[in-house]
């Protein structure tokens, strides 16, 4: 009976050891995922900041809407101001 108890003790010790190792690995994995999410959010924030329009840019590029967001009328005027080639006949 003593050997069975010893085997159970060693087995439970090994199981606990592997659980601790798995927990530490999971913490590092979660930290890596959080770091990636932080980088993605920073990229999104960088891409959504209003762009500075240079002074020599076309007047259609400088919208007068609030916060740099063009109004529908300005978008329609910008599309109609563009010239399109006849690469694709109707």
Secondary structure as GFF3:
##gff-version 3
##sequence-region A 1 90
A	DSSP	alpha_helix	2	48	.	.	.	ID=ss1
A	DSSP	three_ten_helix	59	61	.	.	.	ID=ss2
A	DSSP	three_ten_helix	66	68	.	.	.	ID=ss3
A	DSSP	alpha_helix	72	81	.	.	.	ID=ss4
###
